[in-house]
Amino acid sequence: VIGALIIWHFIGPNTSDDGYLLTMSRVAQNSEYTANYFRWFGAPEAPFGWYYEVFGLMSHISLASPWVRIPALLCGIASWLIVSHEVLPRLGRAAISRPVVGWTAAFVFLASWFPFDNGLRPEPIIALGALLTWCSVERAIATGRILPAAIACLIGAFSLAAGPTGLLAVAALIAGARPIILALIKRARAIGGGFWSYAALLAPVLASGTFVIFVVFSNLTLRAFSDSSKMKTALGPSAHWYNEIDRYSSLFAFSADGSIARRFAVLAMILGMVVSAAVLIRKSRIPGTAVGPARRIVGITFASLVFLMFTPTKWTHHFGVFAGLAAALAAIAAIAASNKAMHSRRNRTLFAALVLFIAGLAFTAPNSYYYASAWGMPWGVGQVSFGFSVSNALLYVSLLLLLVALWFHFREPFTGTDPQDTTLEEADTGQRWYRRAIDSVAGAPLAYVAAAVVIFELVTAGFAAVNQSSSFSVPRSNIEALAGKQCGMADKVWVERNP
């Protein structure tokens, strides 16, 4: 995963606001506050500006794209290390004993990180902050200590101050609030139970959660903040909560906002959440997983999608904050759909059909990216096809799997009292290869499909550089920057001398 992130750092397309945010960060070095330089008349970006100041400081060394995007790369590496070393073990025995679970989480993480988190937007730091907040909450619940809860509040507050989508971290705090409050009450009673006992425990937590205010208002007055907010709301874009459908309309538009990579990442996350929630509701737990963490991840993701309604803009960029949670949900879904947790072949085949269906839905979009990143990109303005439509082929296979699931639906009750007892079926040796193939695909369909999408993104990004070899391309510009040629597109622009 780390190797793929490093490769994508150099050949992957950028996000749409990189130049916008870098100029804001550079202007802030002289104005002493982060101003929205382009759109809102230089109004303060606070309380969401602290992360941008990092790029302003880095710009004193170099303006090369591989350099200023290092924070995003580091956030990606840190996020994966947290998912693989902290989140997966906390999900339960099945997450670490079955290799397919780790592979599913890995490929879904990459599929979610690539299209959203390769630039200067704040989604990478918020995705990392949400993971750290959730892990701190889980640590506080597991140990009954208050210190991890205070750390969770600190990280959650800075995640929120990095961007409105930082509400994701607040959802993690809310999900673990009840057991943390019970632990706090228990600890307070153990040391006396009076007013000062509660105050002594609450004060550090409150201090951790409110410390960010001193950072946000270090060079900003309350009046400047309120006037800036009013002006931004009046000028727009400032959509209401009931306009949330606009975000999903953009996701399914035939454009860079609704590209193959973006659409698949979001649909894979939603599928993982729905499957995990369905099994948890039906069985109250997923065999092989820890009930509490699994429930909280599903709850955090659902609550975050609801909180997303209250962000004033409705761009698909914001889905980048879910990269870490999407990997965790994919791991839970992989466990839930395995033959050890989901004994019914019918249900496992239905899951495989759903995975192929969302892949087909994603491939109805173009392989498009923003601005110069789209130059030379294969299938950048049309659907992927090799003499046939890939999206239609995936749809037909998913329909075929639905027919297979229907066949299992009628056949399973008559093959024995136990759905796992396949002795009657195995009498027919001609069906063994067929059954093994179905079990293999149905056992880890999300891992296979996500891997295919990740490889597709890497290969097409490489071909973009080949197709643009005589002119500008993002991969070529990044590689040339390593050799000291940092002017990027400026070296390729032709100017009319006598207009």
C-alpha positions as CSV (number, residue, x, y, z in Angstrom):
1,V,0.0,0.0,0.0
2,I,2.8,2.4,0.9
3,G,4.5,1.7,-2.4
4,A,1.3,2.4,-4.3
5,L,0.8,5.6,-2.5
6,I,4.4,6.8,-3.4
7,I,3.9,5.8,-7.0
8,W,0.6,7.7,-7.1
9,H,2.2,10.7,-5.5
10,F,4.3,11.1,-8.7
11,I,2.0,9.9,-11.5
12,G,-1.5,10.5,-10.0
13,P,-3.7,13.4,-11.0
14,N,-4.0,16.3,-8.6
15,T,-7.2,17.6,-7.0
16,S,-9.0,20.6,-8.5
17,D,-8.0,23.2,-5.9
18,D,-4.3,22.8,-5.6
19,G,-3.3,26.1,-7.3
20,Y,-6.1,27.9,-5.5
21,L,-5.0,26.8,-2.1
22,L,-1.3,27.2,-2.7
23,T,-1.8,30.8,-3.7
24,M,-3.9,31.4,-0.6
25,S,-1.1,29.9,1.5
26,R,1.6,32.1,-0.1
27,V,-0.5,35.3,0.2
28,A,-0.9,34.4,3.9
29,Q,2.8,34.7,4.4
30,N,2.5,38.5,3.9
31,S,-1.0,39.2,5.1
32,E,-0.4,37.3,8.4
33,Y,-3.8,35.5,8.0
34,T,-5.1,32.9,5.6
35,A,-7.3,34.9,3.1
36,N,-9.6,33.4,0.5
37,Y,-7.6,35.1,-2.2
38,F,-9.7,34.3,-5.2
39,R,-13.4,34.2,-4.4
40,W,-14.4,35.9,-1.2
41,F,-12.5,39.2,-1.5
42,G,-9.7,38.1,0.8
43,A,-12.0,37.3,3.7
44,P,-10.4,35.2,6.5
45,E,-10.6,31.4,5.8
46,A,-10.6,30.8,9.6
47,P,-11.7,28.7,11.4
48,F,-10.6,26.4,8.7
49,G,-7.2,27.8,7.8
50,W,-4.6,26.2,10.0
51,Y,-3.8,23.3,7.7
52,Y,-3.2,25.7,4.7
53,E,-0.5,27.6,6.6
54,V,1.7,24.5,6.4
55,F,1.9,24.9,2.6
56,G,2.8,28.6,3.0
57,L,5.8,27.6,5.1
58,M,6.8,24.9,2.7
59,S,6.6,27.3,-0.2
60,H,9.7,29.1,1.1
61,I,11.7,26.0,0.2
62,S,10.1,25.0,-3.2
63,L,6.8,25.3,-5.1
64,A,7.3,22.0,-6.9
65,S,4.2,19.8,-6.8
66,P,5.9,16.7,-5.3
67,W,7.2,18.9,-2.4
68,V,4.1,20.8,-1.4
69,R,2.0,17.6,-1.6
70,I,4.2,15.7,0.9
71,P,1.7,16.3,3.8
72,A,-1.0,14.4,1.8
73,L,1.4,11.5,1.1
74,L,2.4,11.4,4.8
75,C,-1.3,11.4,5.8
76,G,-2.0,8.5,3.5
77,I,0.9,6.4,4.8
78,A,-0.1,7.2,8.4
79,S,-3.7,6.4,7.7
80,W,-2.9,3.0,6.3
81,L,-0.6,2.2,9.2
82,I,-3.4,3.0,11.6
83,V,-5.9,0.9,9.6
84,S,-3.6,-2.1,9.4
85,H,-2.0,-2.0,12.8
86,E,-4.7,-0.5,15.0
87,V,-8.1,-0.7,13.3
88,L,-8.1,-4.2,11.9
89,P,-6.8,-5.9,15.1
90,R,-9.4,-4.1,17.1
91,L,-12.2,-5.4,14.8
92,G,-11.6,-8.9,16.1
93,R,-9.9,-12.2,15.5
94,A,-11.3,-12.7,12.0
95,A,-9.8,-9.4,10.7
96,I,-6.2,-10.6,11.5
97,S,-6.5,-14.3,10.9
98,R,-8.0,-14.2,7.4
99,P,-5.7,-12.7,4.8
100,V,-8.6,-11.7,2.5
101,V,-9.8,-9.2,5.0
102,G,-6.6,-7.3,5.0
103,W,-6.4,-7.4,1.2
104,T,-9.9,-6.1,0.9
105,A,-9.2,-3.2,3.3
106,A,-5.9,-2.4,1.4
107,F,-7.4,-2.2,-2.0
108,V,-10.5,-0.3,-0.9
109,F,-8.3,2.2,1.0
110,L,-6.2,2.8,-2.2
111,A,-9.4,3.1,-4.3
112,S,-10.7,5.7,-1.9
113,W,-7.5,7.6,-1.4
114,F,-6.4,7.9,-5.1
115,P,-9.1,10.1,-6.5
116,F,-9.7,12.4,-3.6
117,D,-6.5,12.8,-1.5
118,N,-3.6,13.5,-3.7
119,G,-3.5,17.3,-3.4
120,L,-3.6,20.3,-1.1
121,R,-7.2,20.0,0.0
122,P,-7.8,19.3,3.7
123,E,-9.5,15.9,3.2
124,P,-6.2,13.9,3.8
125,I,-5.6,15.5,7.2
126,I,-9.3,15.1,8.2
127,A,-9.3,11.4,7.1
128,L,-6.2,10.9,9.4
129,G,-7.8,12.9,12.2
130,A,-11.0,10.9,12.1
131,L,-9.0,7.6,12.4
132,L,-6.9,8.9,15.2
133,T,-10.0,10.2,17.0
134,W,-11.8,6.9,16.6
135,C,-8.8,4.9,17.8
136,S,-8.4,7.2,20.9
137,V,-12.1,6.7,21.7
138,E,-11.8,3.0,21.4
139,R,-8.7,3.1,23.6
140,A,-10.6,5.1,26.2
141,I,-13.5,2.6,26.2
142,A,-11.2,-0.4,26.4
143,T,-9.0,0.9,29.3
144,G,-11.6,3.0,31.1
145,R,-9.1,5.9,31.2
146,I,-9.9,9.5,30.5
147,L,-6.5,10.5,28.9
148,P,-7.3,8.8,25.6
149,A,-10.7,10.6,25.6
150,A,-9.0,14.0,26.1
151,I,-6.6,13.1,23.2
152,A,-9.6,12.2,21.1
153,C,-11.2,15.6,21.8
154,L,-8.0,17.4,20.9
155,I,-7.6,15.6,17.6
156,G,-11.3,15.9,16.8
157,A,-11.2,19.7,17.4
158,F,-8.3,20.2,15.0
159,S,-9.9,17.9,12.4
160,L,-13.0,20.1,12.5
161,A,-10.8,23.3,12.3
162,A,-9.2,21.8,9.1
163,G,-12.5,21.9,7.3
164,P,-16.3,21.6,7.7
165,T,-16.1,17.9,6.9
166,G,-14.2,17.5,10.1
167,L,-17.6,16.8,11.6
168,L,-16.6,13.2,10.8
169,A,-14.3,13.3,13.9
170,V,-17.2,14.7,15.9
171,A,-19.3,11.6,14.9
172,A,-16.5,9.4,16.3
173,L,-16.7,11.3,19.6
174,I,-20.5,11.0,19.7
175,A,-20.4,7.2,18.9
176,G,-18.2,6.6,21.9
177,A,-19.6,9.2,24.3
178,R,-21.9,6.9,26.3
179,P,-19.2,4.3,27.5
180,I,-16.7,7.1,28.1
181,I,-19.2,9.0,30.2
182,L,-19.9,5.8,32.2
183,A,-16.2,5.3,32.7
184,L,-15.8,9.0,33.8
185,I,-18.6,8.6,36.4
186,K,-17.1,5.4,37.7
187,R,-13.7,7.0,38.0
188,A,-15.1,10.1,39.8
189,R,-17.0,8.0,42.3
190,A,-13.8,6.0,43.0
191,I,-11.9,9.2,44.0
192,G,-14.6,10.7,46.1
193,G,-17.7,11.4,43.9
194,G,-18.1,15.1,44.9
195,F,-18.2,18.1,42.6
196,W,-14.4,18.5,42.6
197,S,-13.9,14.9,41.6
198,Y,-16.0,15.4,38.5
199,A,-14.3,18.8,37.8
200,A,-10.9,17.3,38.1
201,L,-11.7,14.7,35.4
202,L,-13.7,17.0,33.1
203,A,-11.4,20.0,33.1
204,P,-8.5,18.3,31.1
205,V,-11.1,17.0,28.6
206,L,-12.7,20.4,28.1
207,A,-9.3,22.0,27.8
208,S,-8.2,19.6,25.1
209,G,-11.4,20.1,23.1
210,T,-11.3,23.9,23.3
211,F,-7.5,24.5,22.9
212,V,-8.1,24.8,19.1
213,I,-9.9,28.1,19.7
214,F,-6.6,29.8,20.7
215,V,-5.0,28.6,17.5
216,V,-8.0,29.7,15.3
217,F,-8.2,33.2,16.9
218,S,-4.5,33.7,17.3
219,N,-4.6,36.4,14.5
220,L,-8.4,36.8,14.0
221,T,-11.1,38.8,15.8
222,L,-14.6,37.5,16.5
223,R,-16.0,40.4,14.5
224,A,-13.9,39.5,11.5
225,F,-15.0,35.9,11.7
226,S,-18.7,36.8,12.0
227,D,-18.6,39.3,9.1
228,S,-16.7,36.8,6.9
229,S,-19.2,34.1,7.6
230,K,-22.1,36.4,6.7
231,M,-20.5,37.6,3.5
232,K,-19.7,34.0,2.4
233,T,-23.2,32.9,3.1
234,A,-24.7,35.8,1.1
235,L,-22.3,35.4,-1.9
236,G,-22.3,31.6,-2.0
237,P,-22.1,28.9,-2.9
238,S,-23.9,28.1,0.4
239,A,-26.3,25.3,-0.2
240,H,-28.8,24.2,2.5
241,W,-29.0,20.8,4.2
242,Y,-31.9,19.8,2.0
243,N,-29.8,20.4,-1.1
244,E,-27.6,17.4,-0.2
245,I,-28.9,15.5,-3.2
246,D,-26.8,17.9,-5.3
247,R,-23.6,16.2,-4.0
248,Y,-24.8,12.8,-5.3
249,S,-26.1,14.3,-8.5
250,S,-22.5,15.5,-9.1
251,L,-21.2,12.1,-8.2
252,F,-23.4,10.6,-11.0
253,A,-22.7,13.3,-13.5
254,F,-20.6,12.5,-16.7
255,S,-17.7,14.6,-15.6
256,A,-14.6,14.7,-13.4
257,D,-16.9,15.1,-10.3
258,G,-18.5,11.7,-11.2
259,S,-15.4,9.9,-12.6
260,I,-15.0,6.1,-12.4
261,A,-12.6,6.4,-9.5
262,R,-14.7,8.7,-7.4
263,R,-18.0,6.9,-8.1
264,F,-16.5,3.5,-7.3
265,A,-14.9,4.7,-4.0
266,V,-18.2,6.1,-2.7
267,L,-20.3,3.2,-3.8
268,A,-17.9,0.7,-2.3
269,M,-18.1,2.5,1.0
270,I,-21.9,2.6,1.0
271,L,-22.1,-1.1,0.1
272,G,-19.8,-2.0,2.9
273,M,-21.8,0.0,5.3
274,V,-25.2,-1.4,4.2
275,V,-24.0,-5.0,4.2
276,S,-22.3,-4.7,7.6
277,A,-25.4,-2.9,9.1
278,A,-27.7,-5.6,7.7
279,V,-25.8,-8.5,9.2
280,L,-25.5,-6.6,12.5
281,I,-29.2,-5.9,12.6
282,R,-30.2,-9.5,11.7
283,K,-27.7,-11.3,13.9
284,S,-26.7,-8.6,16.4
285,R,-23.1,-9.4,15.7
286,I,-20.8,-10.6,12.9
287,P,-19.0,-13.8,13.8
288,G,-15.3,-13.3,14.4
289,T,-15.6,-9.5,15.1
290,A,-15.8,-7.4,18.2
291,V,-19.3,-6.1,18.5
292,G,-18.6,-2.7,19.9
293,P,-16.0,-1.5,17.4
294,A,-17.9,-2.9,14.4
295,R,-21.1,-1.2,15.5
296,R,-19.3,2.1,16.1
297,I,-17.6,2.2,12.7
298,V,-21.0,1.6,11.0
299,G,-22.6,4.2,13.2
300,I,-19.8,6.8,12.7
301,T,-20.0,6.4,8.9
302,F,-23.8,6.7,8.8
303,A,-23.7,9.7,11.1
304,S,-20.9,11.4,9.1
305,L,-23.0,11.1,5.9
306,V,-25.8,12.8,7.7
307,F,-23.5,15.5,9.1
308,L,-22.2,16.0,5.5
309,M,-25.6,17.5,4.8
310,F,-24.7,20.6,6.8
311,T,-21.6,21.5,4.9
312,P,-22.3,24.7,2.9
313,T,-20.8,23.3,-0.4
314,K,-21.8,20.1,-2.1
315,W,-18.7,19.0,-4.0
316,T,-17.7,15.4,-4.4
317,H,-14.2,16.3,-3.1
318,H,-15.5,15.9,0.4
319,F,-15.9,12.1,0.2
320,G,-12.1,11.9,0.6
321,V,-12.5,12.1,4.4
322,F,-14.0,8.6,4.4
323,A,-10.9,6.8,3.0
324,G,-9.9,5.3,6.3
325,L,-13.4,4.4,7.4
326,A,-14.1,2.9,4.0
327,A,-11.2,0.5,4.4
328,A,-12.6,-0.5,7.9
329,L,-16.1,-1.0,6.5
330,A,-14.7,-3.1,3.6
331,A,-12.9,-5.3,6.1
332,I,-16.1,-5.8,8.2
333,A,-18.1,-6.5,5.0
334,A,-15.5,-9.0,3.9
335,I,-15.9,-10.8,7.2
336,A,-19.7,-10.6,7.1
337,A,-19.8,-12.1,3.5
338,S,-17.3,-14.9,4.2
339,N,-18.5,-18.5,4.2
340,K,-17.7,-18.7,8.0
341,A,-20.1,-15.8,8.8
342,M,-22.6,-16.0,6.0
343,H,-23.3,-19.7,5.5
344,S,-25.9,-19.2,2.8
345,R,-24.4,-19.5,-0.7
346,R,-27.4,-17.5,-1.9
347,N,-26.5,-14.5,0.2
348,R,-22.8,-14.6,-0.6
349,T,-23.6,-14.8,-4.3
350,L,-26.0,-11.8,-3.9
351,F,-23.1,-9.9,-2.3
352,A,-20.8,-10.7,-5.3
353,A,-23.6,-9.5,-7.7
354,L,-23.9,-6.2,-5.8
355,V,-20.1,-5.7,-6.0
356,L,-20.1,-6.2,-9.7
357,F,-23.2,-4.0,-10.1
358,I,-21.6,-1.0,-8.4
359,A,-18.5,-1.6,-10.5
360,G,-20.6,-1.5,-13.6
361,L,-22.3,1.6,-12.4
362,A,-18.9,3.2,-11.8
363,F,-17.7,2.3,-15.3
364,T,-20.6,4.1,-16.9
365,A,-18.6,7.3,-16.0
366,P,-15.6,8.6,-17.9
367,N,-12.0,8.1,-16.6
368,S,-11.8,11.8,-16.1
369,Y,-9.8,14.1,-13.8
370,Y,-9.6,17.9,-13.4
371,Y,-8.0,20.3,-15.8
372,A,-4.4,19.5,-16.9
373,S,-4.5,16.1,-15.1
374,A,-7.0,14.8,-17.7
375,W,-4.7,15.5,-20.6
376,G,-3.8,12.3,-22.4
377,M,-5.9,10.2,-20.0
378,P,-7.3,7.1,-21.7
379,W,-11.1,7.1,-21.9
380,G,-11.0,10.6,-20.4
381,V,-14.1,11.7,-22.3
382,G,-16.0,8.4,-22.8
383,Q,-16.8,5.1,-21.3
384,V,-14.2,2.4,-21.1
385,S,-14.6,-0.1,-23.9
386,F,-12.5,-2.8,-25.6
387,G,-14.8,-3.3,-28.6
388,F,-17.5,-3.9,-26.0
389,S,-18.7,-1.7,-23.1
390,V,-17.1,-2.8,-19.8
391,S,-20.0,-1.3,-17.8
392,N,-22.5,-3.5,-19.8
393,A,-20.3,-6.6,-19.4
394,L,-20.2,-6.1,-15.6
395,L,-24.0,-5.5,-15.5
396,Y,-24.6,-8.8,-17.4
397,V,-22.3,-10.7,-15.1
398,S,-24.0,-9.3,-12.1
399,L,-27.4,-10.3,-13.5
400,L,-26.0,-13.8,-14.1
401,L,-25.0,-14.0,-10.5
402,L,-28.5,-13.0,-9.5
403,L,-29.8,-15.9,-11.4
404,V,-27.3,-18.2,-9.7
405,A,-28.4,-16.8,-6.3
406,L,-32.0,-17.5,-7.3
407,W,-31.0,-21.1,-8.1
408,F,-29.3,-21.4,-4.7
409,H,-32.4,-20.0,-3.1
410,F,-34.5,-22.9,-4.4
411,R,-31.8,-25.5,-4.0
412,E,-30.3,-24.9,-0.6
413,P,-33.3,-26.0,1.5
414,F,-33.3,-29.4,-0.2
415,T,-29.6,-30.2,0.1
416,G,-29.6,-31.2,3.7
417,T,-30.6,-29.8,7.1
418,D,-27.4,-27.8,7.4
419,P,-26.7,-25.2,4.7
420,Q,-23.0,-26.0,5.1
421,D,-23.7,-29.8,4.5
422,T,-22.9,-30.2,0.8
423,T,-22.4,-33.9,0.7
424,L,-25.4,-34.4,-1.6
425,E,-24.2,-31.8,-4.0
426,E,-20.6,-33.1,-4.0
427,A,-21.8,-36.5,-5.2
428,D,-22.0,-34.8,-8.5
429,T,-18.2,-34.3,-9.3
430,G,-19.0,-32.3,-12.4
431,Q,-20.3,-29.5,-10.2
432,R,-17.2,-29.3,-7.9
433,W,-15.2,-26.9,-10.1
434,Y,-18.3,-24.7,-10.6
435,R,-19.0,-24.6,-6.8
436,R,-15.4,-23.8,-5.9
437,A,-15.3,-21.0,-8.5
438,I,-18.5,-19.5,-7.1
439,D,-17.2,-19.8,-3.5
440,S,-13.9,-18.2,-4.5
441,V,-15.5,-15.2,-6.2
442,A,-18.3,-14.8,-3.7
443,G,-15.8,-15.1,-0.8
444,A,-13.9,-12.0,-1.6
445,P,-15.5,-10.1,-4.6
446,L,-14.8,-6.6,-3.2
447,A,-11.1,-7.4,-2.9
448,Y,-10.9,-8.6,-6.5
449,V,-12.9,-5.7,-8.0
450,A,-11.2,-3.0,-5.9
451,A,-7.8,-4.4,-6.9
452,A,-8.9,-4.2,-10.6
453,V,-10.0,-0.6,-10.1
454,V,-6.7,0.4,-8.4
455,I,-4.6,-1.3,-11.2
456,F,-6.8,0.4,-13.8
457,E,-6.1,3.8,-12.2
458,L,-2.4,3.3,-12.0
459,V,-2.1,2.0,-15.6
460,T,-4.2,4.7,-17.1
461,A,-2.3,7.4,-15.2
462,G,0.9,6.0,-16.6
463,F,-0.5,6.0,-20.1
464,A,-1.4,9.6,-19.7
465,A,2.3,10.4,-19.4
466,V,3.0,8.3,-22.5
467,N,0.3,10.0,-24.6
468,Q,1.5,13.4,-23.5
469,S,5.2,12.6,-23.9
470,S,5.8,15.5,-26.3
471,S,4.1,18.1,-24.1
472,F,3.0,18.6,-20.5
473,S,1.7,15.9,-18.2
474,V,1.4,15.6,-14.5
475,P,3.8,12.5,-14.2
476,R,6.5,14.1,-16.4
477,S,6.3,17.4,-14.5
478,N,6.6,15.7,-11.1
479,I,9.6,13.6,-12.2
480,E,11.3,16.6,-13.8
481,A,10.9,18.4,-10.5
482,L,13.1,15.8,-8.9
483,A,15.8,16.8,-11.3
484,G,15.5,20.5,-10.4
485,K,13.2,21.6,-13.2
486,Q,10.4,23.1,-11.1
487,C,8.6,25.3,-13.6
488,G,6.1,22.6,-14.6
489,M,3.7,23.7,-17.3
490,A,5.5,27.1,-17.8
491,D,8.2,25.2,-19.8
492,K,5.6,23.9,-22.2
493,V,3.4,27.0,-22.8
494,W,3.7,28.8,-26.2
495,V,3.3,32.5,-26.3
496,E,2.2,34.5,-29.3
497,R,5.0,37.1,-29.8
498,N,3.0,39.4,-32.1
499,P,-0.7,39.1,-31.1
